[in-house]
């Protein structure tokens, strides 16, 4: 299935950058401390973090400056296989759990995307969590972010790594 290209709202990467880095800090700092403490597998190389849907690359550049010991892989799609214990963070606007919108802006955002394709649009967090469970993930944290957005952190079931 082919989907239309959608660019992000101008300036949103800059506005959200610091809040995203702060929300990811406990997870990325745990990656750094594991790698320096000798708990990572040195034969596999440095710890890697895949950023999916990197867009302009502003967030991955900021992460590389803040965590230079982590190998960051920007991408526009998932090209890597996540290891057990690895985690995925999803950032953005979501519907409220009851299917309503947190703001008029979220409703307009949803309308913009569904007008481009009926499969696009905001989702309820429990629905995203249910899909993640089908692929072996458990939601570890649901972090409130500025402007009514959320950072959802899912961990792939397994034993590698410890939770921050």
Secondary structure as UniProt FT lines:
FT   TURN            10..11
FT   HELIX           12..36
FT   TURN            37..38
FT   HELIX           42..44
FT   STRAND          48..51
FT   TURN            55..56
FT   HELIX           58..66
FT   TURN            68..69
FT   STRAND          71..74
FT   TURN            84..85
FT   STRAND          87..92
FT   TURN            97..98
FT   HELIX           104..116
FT   TURN            118..119
FT   HELIX           125..134
FT   TURN            135..136
FT   STRAND          137..144
FT   HELIX           146..148
FT   STRAND          150..156
//
